[in-house]
Amino acid sequence: MKNEILKAASHIPNVSVDTHLDFKLEDWPASAALITLCLSGVIIYWIKVWGEVNSIHTAPAAD
């Protein structure tokens, strides 16, 4: 059984060996992307906290 599996596996192309994602940001685009990502997180957190502190009390909707 083991030999049959090894024989069958030898016919399967090995695509994962040379498959990789090469992602680079260099110079100012990398800095801009990093700063934007960090500021977005800070702004989202600020909106969440501000909304909890300054919540608007409304009357429940009538059915």
Beta strands, then each sheet from edge to edge (+ up, - down):
end
